[in-house]
Amino acid sequence: MSVKADRTGREQDANRPDRADRADRADRAVYVISVAAELTGMHPQTLRIYERKGLLDPSRTSGGSRRFSDSDLSRLRHIQELTATGLNLEGVRRVLELEAELVRLRDELDEARSLARVAVADTHRQYRRDLVPLRQTPVPYRRR
């Protein structure tokens, strides 16, 4: 068994792909429309309609053929779930927009939290530099 260290220095099985490899694979457009339609249980014309309505944006080959990735298939299944609950395509489009905005805002919030942590840590370091050592020798109390 071959072992390699990942970015954090932890050892990992070299045959097991890491998250970056899986993400690259999920975005690799390899499925033609007929295969994508079969994998999702939809008609190819439905996939064309979804693309025309702006719900989906598959990659194109130099010849203009559509190619779908695992991410596209996942999105198609999500669209299928939403339409099964009774949403029309405009409702689905709006839900997808809101979900994308939610992801963007969460990323923004994570970034703001990270910046706040850094600012707090810097402030605490500044306090430590500004502290003045105090001599702690006892002073006898004298009554007048």
Buried (B, 14 or more C-beta within 10 A) or exposed (E): EEEEEEEEEEEBEEEEEEEEEEEEEEEEBEBBBEBBBEBBEBEBEBBBBBBEEEBBEBBEEEEEEBBBBBBBBEBBBBBBEBBEEEBEBEEBBEBBEEEEEEEEEEEEEEEEEEEEEEEEEEEEEEEEEEEEEEEEEEEEEEEE
